[in-house]
Amino acid sequence: MVNLMTKTIEEQIKEALEQVRPQLQADGGDIEYVGFDKGIVKVKLKGACSGCPMSTMTLQWGVENFLKKRIPEVAKVEAVQ
């Protein structure tokens, strides 16, 4: 197992998102990593997630909390088009 300290923040974010994807895919959605800048993770919601009225809650209470607990550099998660 690789030490987390040797991985970049971007690599850590991508790995964490891979852990979240199965839950989103189970509901017909998906998430794609777009970028990371100044504490903000940018993602694209796909499939059922892209038009879901609950997507904001999914991002804030699900994805954002998950990432913040694992990667202290993450301050916020935003969806982009």
Backbone atoms as SQL, in Angstrom:
CREATE TABLE atoms (id INTEGER PRIMARY KEY, chain TEXT, resi INTEGER, resn TEXT, atom TEXT, x REAL, y REAL, z REAL);
INSERT INTO atoms VALUES
  (1, 'A', 1, 'MET', 'N', 0.841, -1.182, 0.000),
  (2, 'A', 1, 'MET', 'CA', 0.000, 0.000, 0.000),
  (3, 'A', 1, 'MET', 'C', 0.886, 1.246, 0.000),
  (4, 'A', 2, 'VAL', 'N', 0.532, 2.204, -0.814),
  (5, 'A', 2, 'VAL', 'CA', 1.311, 3.423, -0.940),
  (6, 'A', 2, 'VAL', 'C', 0.925, 4.383, 0.183),
  (7, 'A', 3, 'ASN', 'N', 1.902, 5.007, 0.781),
  (8, 'A', 3, 'ASN', 'CA', 1.666, 6.005, 1.822),
  (9, 'A', 3, 'ASN', 'C', 0.948, 7.198, 1.219),
  (10, 'A', 4, 'LEU', 'N', -0.128, 7.674, 1.883),
  (11, 'A', 4, 'LEU', 'CA', -0.885, 8.820, 1.371),
  (12, 'A', 4, 'LEU', 'C', -0.024, 10.065, 1.230),
  (13, 'A', 5, 'MET', 'N', 1.007, 10.180, 2.040),
  (14, 'A', 5, 'MET', 'CA', 1.855, 11.366, 1.981),
  (15, 'A', 5, 'MET', 'C', 2.627, 11.442, 0.663),
  (16, 'A', 6, 'THR', 'N', 2.807, 10.308, -0.022),
  (17, 'A', 6, 'THR', 'CA', 3.543, 10.321, -1.277),
  (18, 'A', 6, 'THR', 'C', 2.629, 10.602, -2.472),
  (19, 'A', 7, 'LYS', 'N', 1.329, 10.601, -2.244),
  (20, 'A', 7, 'LYS', 'CA', 0.378, 10.867, -3.324),
  (21, 'A', 7, 'LYS', 'C', 0.042, 12.344, -3.359),
  (22, 'A', 8, 'THR', 'N', -0.216, 12.828, -4.555),
  (23, 'A', 8, 'THR', 'CA', -0.635, 14.218, -4.691),
  (24, 'A', 8, 'THR', 'C', -2.072, 14.353, -4.194),
  (25, 'A', 9, 'ILE', 'N', -2.474, 15.573, -3.920),
  (26, 'A', 9, 'ILE', 'CA', -3.852, 15.824, -3.501),
  (27, 'A', 9, 'ILE', 'C', -4.805, 15.364, -4.594),
  (28, 'A', 10, 'GLU', 'N', -4.444, 15.639, -5.833),
  (29, 'A', 10, 'GLU', 'CA', -5.291, 15.238, -6.957),
  (30, 'A', 10, 'GLU', 'C', -5.482, 13.720, -7.000),
  (31, 'A', 11, 'GLU', 'N', -4.425, 12.983, -6.775),
  (32, 'A', 11, 'GLU', 'CA', -4.521, 11.520, -6.772),
  (33, 'A', 11, 'GLU', 'C', -5.417, 11.038, -5.633),
  (34, 'A', 12, 'GLN', 'N', -5.283, 11.675, -4.474),
  (35, 'A', 12, 'GLN', 'CA', -6.112, 11.312, -3.332),
  (36, 'A', 12, 'GLN', 'C', -7.584, 11.588, -3.619),
  (37, 'A', 13, 'ILE', 'N', -7.870, 12.729, -4.253),
  (38, 'A', 13, 'ILE', 'CA', -9.246, 13.089, -4.592),
  (39, 'A', 13, 'ILE', 'C', -9.830, 12.075, -5.568),
  (40, 'A', 14, 'LYS', 'N', -9.071, 11.747, -6.602),
  (41, 'A', 14, 'LYS', 'CA', -9.551, 10.790, -7.605),
  (42, 'A', 14, 'LYS', 'C', -9.847, 9.434, -6.979),
  (43, 'A', 15, 'GLU', 'N', -8.983, 8.980, -6.074),
  (44, 'A', 15, 'GLU', 'CA', -9.209, 7.696, -5.409),
  (45, 'A', 15, 'GLU', 'C', -10.460, 7.753, -4.530),
  (46, 'A', 16, 'ALA', 'N', -10.641, 8.853, -3.821),
  (47, 'A', 16, 'ALA', 'CA', -11.819, 9.002, -2.963),
  (48, 'A', 16, 'ALA', 'C', -13.097, 9.028, -3.801),
  (49, 'A', 17, 'LEU', 'N', -13.058, 9.715, -4.936),
  (50, 'A', 17, 'LEU', 'CA', -14.240, 9.759, -5.809),
  (51, 'A', 17, 'LEU', 'C', -14.579, 8.377, -6.343),
  (52, 'A', 18, 'GLU', 'N', -13.565, 7.553, -6.580),
  (53, 'A', 18, 'GLU', 'CA', -13.814, 6.189, -7.046),
  (54, 'A', 18, 'GLU', 'C', -14.561, 5.383, -5.990),
  (55, 'A', 19, 'GLN', 'N', -14.386, 5.739, -4.720),
  (56, 'A', 19, 'GLN', 'CA', -15.102, 5.057, -3.647),
  (57, 'A', 19, 'GLN', 'C', -16.558, 5.507, -3.573),
  (58, 'A', 20, 'VAL', 'N', -16.835, 6.725, -4.028),
  (59, 'A', 20, 'VAL', 'CA', -18.189, 7.289, -3.998),
  (60, 'A', 20, 'VAL', 'C', -19.003, 6.840, -5.212),
  (61, 'A', 21, 'ARG', 'N', -18.342, 6.641, -6.327),
  (62, 'A', 21, 'ARG', 'CA', -19.013, 6.349, -7.596),
  (63, 'A', 21, 'ARG', 'C', -20.028, 5.208, -7.539),
  (64, 'A', 22, 'PRO', 'N', -19.726, 4.084, -6.888),
  (65, 'A', 22, 'PRO', 'CA', -20.699, 2.978, -6.898),
  (66, 'A', 22, 'PRO', 'C', -22.075, 3.364, -6.336),
  (67, 'A', 23, 'GLN', 'N', -22.098, 4.207, -5.301),
  (68, 'A', 23, 'GLN', 'CA', -23.378, 4.633, -4.735),
  (69, 'A', 23, 'GLN', 'C', -24.154, 5.495, -5.732),
  (70, 'A', 24, 'LEU', 'N', -23.461, 6.365, -6.427),
  (71, 'A', 24, 'LEU', 'CA', -24.114, 7.211, -7.424),
  (72, 'A', 24, 'LEU', 'C', -24.567, 6.380, -8.620),
  (73, 'A', 25, 'GLN', 'N', -23.733, 5.455, -9.047),
  (74, 'A', 25, 'GLN', 'CA', -24.071, 4.608, -10.179),
  (75, 'A', 25, 'GLN', 'C', -25.255, 3.695, -9.869),
  (76, 'A', 26, 'ALA', 'N', -25.402, 3.316, -8.613),
  (77, 'A', 26, 'ALA', 'CA', -26.528, 2.462, -8.219),
  (78, 'A', 26, 'ALA', 'C', -27.865, 3.171, -8.433),
  (79, 'A', 27, 'ASP', 'N', -27.833, 4.514, -8.405),
  (80, 'A', 27, 'ASP', 'CA', -29.044, 5.298, -8.634),
  (81, 'A', 27, 'ASP', 'C', -29.125, 5.851, -10.055),
  (82, 'A', 28, 'GLY', 'N', -28.264, 5.373, -10.936),
  (83, 'A', 28, 'GLY', 'CA', -28.302, 5.795, -12.334),
  (84, 'A', 28, 'GLY', 'C', -27.474, 7.027, -12.639),
  (85, 'A', 29, 'GLY', 'N', -26.674, 7.467, -11.693),
  (86, 'A', 29, 'GLY', 'CA', -25.847, 8.649, -11.906),
  (87, 'A', 29, 'GLY', 'C', -24.372, 8.310, -11.946),
  (88, 'A', 30, 'ASP', 'N', -23.566, 9.344, -11.968),
  (89, 'A', 30, 'ASP', 'CA', -22.116, 9.169, -11.949),
  (90, 'A', 30, 'ASP', 'C', -21.476, 10.514, -11.643),
  (91, 'A', 31, 'ILE', 'N', -20.188, 10.487, -11.354),
  (92, 'A', 31, 'ILE', 'CA', -19.442, 11.699, -11.049),
  (93, 'A', 31, 'ILE', 'C', -18.105, 11.633, -11.769),
  (94, 'A', 32, 'GLU', 'N', -17.682, 12.755, -12.300),
  (95, 'A', 32, 'GLU', 'CA', -16.414, 12.836, -13.031),
  (96, 'A', 32, 'GLU', 'C', -15.567, 13.951, -12.429),
  (97, 'A', 33, 'TYR', 'N', -14.323, 13.661, -12.125),
  (98, 'A', 33, 'TYR', 'CA', -13.395, 14.656, -11.598),
  (99, 'A', 33, 'TYR', 'C', -13.025, 15.631, -12.706),
  (100, 'A', 34, 'VAL', 'N', -13.095, 16.936, -12.415),
  (101, 'A', 34, 'VAL', 'CA', -12.739, 17.960, -13.394),
  (102, 'A', 34, 'VAL', 'C', -11.450, 18.670, -12.989),
  (103, 'A', 35, 'GLY', 'N', -11.319, 19.027, -11.706),
  (104, 'A', 35, 'GLY', 'CA', -10.105, 19.708, -11.281),
  (105, 'A', 35, 'GLY', 'C', -10.133, 20.093, -9.817),
  (106, 'A', 36, 'PHE', 'N', -8.997, 20.623, -9.352),
  (107, 'A', 36, 'PHE', 'CA', -8.843, 21.055, -7.960),
  (108, 'A', 36, 'PHE', 'C', -8.039, 22.338, -7.963),
  (109, 'A', 37, 'ASP', 'N', -8.591, 23.381, -7.305),
  (110, 'A', 37, 'ASP', 'CA', -7.894, 24.658, -7.240),
  (111, 'A', 37, 'ASP', 'C', -8.299, 25.398, -5.965),
  (112, 'A', 38, 'LYS', 'N', -7.318, 25.809, -5.186),
  (113, 'A', 38, 'LYS', 'CA', -7.536, 26.609, -3.975),
  (114, 'A', 38, 'LYS', 'C', -8.567, 25.993, -3.042),
  (115, 'A', 39, 'GLY', 'N', -8.470, 24.694, -2.825),
  (116, 'A', 39, 'GLY', 'CA', -9.353, 24.007, -1.898),
  (117, 'A', 39, 'GLY', 'C', -10.680, 23.566, -2.474),
  (118, 'A', 40, 'ILE', 'N', -10.949, 23.912, -3.720),
  (119, 'A', 40, 'ILE', 'CA', -12.238, 23.578, -4.335),
  (120, 'A', 40, 'ILE', 'C', -12.064, 22.440, -5.342),
  (121, 'A', 41, 'VAL', 'N', -12.827, 21.378, -5.108),
  (122, 'A', 41, 'VAL', 'CA', -12.853, 20.249, -6.031),
  (123, 'A', 41, 'VAL', 'C', -13.997, 20.490, -7.003),
  (124, 'A', 42, 'LYS', 'N', -13.691, 20.434, -8.284),
  (125, 'A', 42, 'LYS', 'CA', -14.717, 20.617, -9.313),
  (126, 'A', 42, 'LYS', 'C', -15.022, 19.259, -9.923),
  (127, 'A', 43, 'VAL', 'N', -16.323, 18.957, -9.967),
  (128, 'A', 43, 'VAL', 'CA', -16.771, 17.681, -10.507),
  (129, 'A', 43, 'VAL', 'C', -17.918, 17.917, -11.473),
  (130, 'A', 44, 'LYS', 'N', -18.143, 16.940, -12.320),
  (131, 'A', 44, 'LYS', 'CA', -19.280, 16.974, -13.247),
  (132, 'A', 44, 'LYS', 'C', -20.194, 15.816, -12.881),
  (133, 'A', 45, 'LEU', 'N', -21.448, 16.133, -12.607),
  (134, 'A', 45, 'LEU', 'CA', -22.431, 15.094, -12.329),
  (135, 'A', 45, 'LEU', 'C', -23.001, 14.603, -13.648),
  (136, 'A', 46, 'LYS', 'N', -23.147, 13.295, -13.769),
  (137, 'A', 46, 'LYS', 'CA', -23.590, 12.705, -15.026),
  (138, 'A', 46, 'LYS', 'C', -24.779, 11.794, -14.782),
  (139, 'A', 47, 'GLY', 'N', -25.441, 11.418, -15.853),
  (140, 'A', 47, 'GLY', 'CA', -26.569, 10.507, -15.774),
  (141, 'A', 47, 'GLY', 'C', -27.708, 11.111, -14.970),
  (142, 'A', 48, 'ALA', 'N', -28.341, 10.283, -14.147),
  (143, 'A', 48, 'ALA', 'CA', -29.487, 10.734, -13.354),
  (144, 'A', 48, 'ALA', 'C', -29.103, 11.850, -12.389),
  (145, 'A', 49, 'CYS', 'N', -27.854, 11.909, -11.969),
  (146, 'A', 49, 'CYS', 'CA', -27.414, 12.944, -11.026),
  (147, 'A', 49, 'CYS', 'C', -27.430, 14.343, -11.643),
  (148, 'A', 50, 'SER', 'N', -27.236, 14.443, -12.940),
  (149, 'A', 50, 'SER', 'CA', -27.126, 15.754, -13.573),
  (150, 'A', 50, 'SER', 'C', -28.414, 16.556, -13.511),
  (151, 'A', 51, 'GLY', 'N', -29.557, 15.901, -13.480),
  (152, 'A', 51, 'GLY', 'CA', -30.816, 16.632, -13.444),
  (153, 'A', 51, 'GLY', 'C', -31.585, 16.429, -12.151),
  (154, 'A', 52, 'CYS', 'N', -30.984, 15.775, -11.201),
  (155, 'A', 52, 'CYS', 'CA', -31.675, 15.446, -9.960),
  (156, 'A', 52, 'CYS', 'C', -31.780, 16.657, -9.034),
  (157, 'A', 53, 'PRO', 'N', -32.974, 16.938, -8.515),
  (158, 'A', 53, 'PRO', 'CA', -33.122, 18.057, -7.588),
  (159, 'A', 53, 'PRO', 'C', -32.357, 17.852, -6.277),
  (160, 'A', 54, 'MET', 'N', -31.999, 16.626, -5.958),
  (161, 'A', 54, 'MET', 'CA', -31.253, 16.331, -4.729),
  (162, 'A', 54, 'MET', 'C', -29.749, 16.378, -4.940),
  (163, 'A', 55, 'SER', 'N', -29.287, 16.721, -6.139),
  (164, 'A', 55, 'SER', 'CA', -27.856, 16.687, -6.431),
  (165, 'A', 55, 'SER', 'C', -27.047, 17.632, -5.550),
  (166, 'A', 56, 'THR', 'N', -27.619, 18.777, -5.175),
  (167, 'A', 56, 'THR', 'CA', -26.906, 19.707, -4.297),
  (168, 'A', 56, 'THR', 'C', -26.662, 19.063, -2.941),
  (169, 'A', 57, 'MET', 'N', -27.660, 18.399, -2.421),
  (170, 'A', 57, 'MET', 'CA', -27.487, 17.717, -1.133),
  (171, 'A', 57, 'MET', 'C', -26.502, 16.562, -1.247),
  (172, 'A', 58, 'THR', 'N', -26.575, 15.845, -2.357),
  (173, 'A', 58, 'THR', 'CA', -25.637, 14.740, -2.577),
  (174, 'A', 58, 'THR', 'C', -24.209, 15.266, -2.556),
  (175, 'A', 59, 'LEU', 'N', -23.981, 16.398, -3.238),
  (176, 'A', 59, 'LEU', 'CA', -22.635, 16.975, -3.267),
  (177, 'A', 59, 'LEU', 'C', -22.186, 17.439, -1.891),
  (178, 'A', 60, 'GLN', 'N', -23.034, 18.201, -1.201),
  (179, 'A', 60, 'GLN', 'CA', -22.631, 18.767, 0.077),
  (180, 'A', 60, 'GLN', 'C', -22.547, 17.736, 1.192),
  (181, 'A', 61, 'TRP', 'N', -23.607, 16.973, 1.379),
  (182, 'A', 61, 'TRP', 'CA', -23.658, 16.048, 2.502),
  (183, 'A', 61, 'TRP', 'C', -22.996, 14.719, 2.205),
  (184, 'A', 62, 'GLY', 'N', -22.886, 14.372, 0.965),
  (185, 'A', 62, 'GLY', 'CA', -22.269, 13.101, 0.610),
  (186, 'A', 62, 'GLY', 'C', -20.825, 13.254, 0.174),
  (187, 'A', 63, 'VAL', 'N', -20.649, 13.747, -1.027),
  (188, 'A', 63, 'VAL', 'CA', -19.317, 13.817, -1.635),
  (189, 'A', 63, 'VAL', 'C', -18.394, 14.769, -0.869),
  (190, 'A', 64, 'GLU', 'N', -18.862, 15.989, -0.597),
  (191, 'A', 64, 'GLU', 'CA', -18.008, 16.971, 0.073),
  (192, 'A', 64, 'GLU', 'C', -17.577, 16.493, 1.465),
  (193, 'A', 65, 'ASN', 'N', -18.511, 16.011, 2.257),
  (194, 'A', 65, 'ASN', 'CA', -18.152, 15.519, 3.586),
  (195, 'A', 65, 'ASN', 'C', -17.185, 14.350, 3.519),
  (196, 'A', 66, 'PHE', 'N', -17.411, 13.456, 2.574),
  (197, 'A', 66, 'PHE', 'CA', -16.535, 12.303, 2.399),
  (198, 'A', 66, 'PHE', 'C', -15.104, 12.752, 2.083),
  (199, 'A', 67, 'LEU', 'N', -14.979, 13.687, 1.132),
  (200, 'A', 67, 'LEU', 'CA', -13.652, 14.161, 0.746),
  (201, 'A', 67, 'LEU', 'C', -12.977, 14.951, 1.869),
  (202, 'A', 68, 'LYS', 'N', -13.717, 15.817, 2.544),
  (203, 'A', 68, 'LYS', 'CA', -13.141, 16.648, 3.604),
  (204, 'A', 68, 'LYS', 'C', -12.603, 15.809, 4.757),
  (205, 'A', 69, 'LYS', 'N', -13.256, 14.703, 5.059),
  (206, 'A', 69, 'LYS', 'CA', -12.804, 13.827, 6.146),
  (207, 'A', 69, 'LYS', 'C', -11.490, 13.137, 5.794),
  (208, 'A', 70, 'ARG', 'N', -11.275, 12.893, 4.509),
  (209, 'A', 70, 'ARG', 'CA', -10.096, 12.155, 4.081),
  (210, 'A', 70, 'ARG', 'C', -8.941, 13.039, 3.608),
  (211, 'A', 71, 'ILE', 'N', -9.288, 14.225, 3.116),
  (212, 'A', 71, 'ILE', 'CA', -8.271, 15.101, 2.524),
  (213, 'A', 71, 'ILE', 'C', -8.449, 16.507, 3.105),
  (214, 'A', 72, 'PRO', 'N', -7.635, 16.874, 4.088),
  (215, 'A', 72, 'PRO', 'CA', -7.806, 18.166, 4.772),
  (216, 'A', 72, 'PRO', 'C', -7.720, 19.385, 3.852),
  (217, 'A', 73, 'GLU', 'N', -7.061, 19.257, 2.725),
  (218, 'A', 73, 'GLU', 'CA', -6.914, 20.381, 1.796),
  (219, 'A', 73, 'GLU', 'C', -8.213, 20.726, 1.068),
  (220, 'A', 74, 'VAL', 'N', -9.175, 19.815, 1.093),
  (221, 'A', 74, 'VAL', 'CA', -10.456, 20.044, 0.418),
  (222, 'A', 74, 'VAL', 'C', -11.346, 20.902, 1.313),
  (223, 'A', 75, 'ALA', 'N', -11.778, 22.037, 0.772),
  (224, 'A', 75, 'ALA', 'CA', -12.668, 22.943, 1.504),
  (225, 'A', 75, 'ALA', 'C', -14.092, 22.868, 0.996),
  (226, 'A', 76, 'LYS', 'N', -14.249, 22.540, -0.303),
  (227, 'A', 76, 'LYS', 'CA', -15.568, 22.606, -0.926),
  (228, 'A', 76, 'LYS', 'C', -15.579, 21.749, -2.187),
  (229, 'A', 77, 'VAL', 'N', -16.779, 21.280, -2.555),
  (230, 'A', 77, 'VAL', 'CA', -16.965, 20.557, -3.809),
  (231, 'A', 77, 'VAL', 'C', -18.037, 21.304, -4.604),
  (232, 'A', 78, 'GLU', 'N', -17.724, 21.571, -5.860),
  (233, 'A', 78, 'GLU', 'CA', -18.659, 22.281, -6.741),
  (234, 'A', 78, 'GLU', 'C', -18.902, 21.479, -8.004),
  (235, 'A', 79, 'ALA', 'N', -20.150, 21.511, -8.456),
  (236, 'A', 79, 'ALA', 'CA', -20.504, 20.874, -9.731),
  (237, 'A', 79, 'ALA', 'C', -20.334, 21.892, -10.849),
  (238, 'A', 80, 'VAL', 'N', -19.770, 21.457, -11.939),
  (239, 'A', 80, 'VAL', 'CA', -19.615, 22.313, -13.129),
  (240, 'A', 80, 'VAL', 'C', -20.345, 21.649, -14.276),
  (241, 'A', 81, 'GLN', 'N', -20.658, 22.442, -15.303),
  (242, 'A', 81, 'GLN', 'CA', -21.354, 21.919, -16.483),
  (243, 'A', 81, 'GLN', 'C', -20.388, 21.268, -17.436);
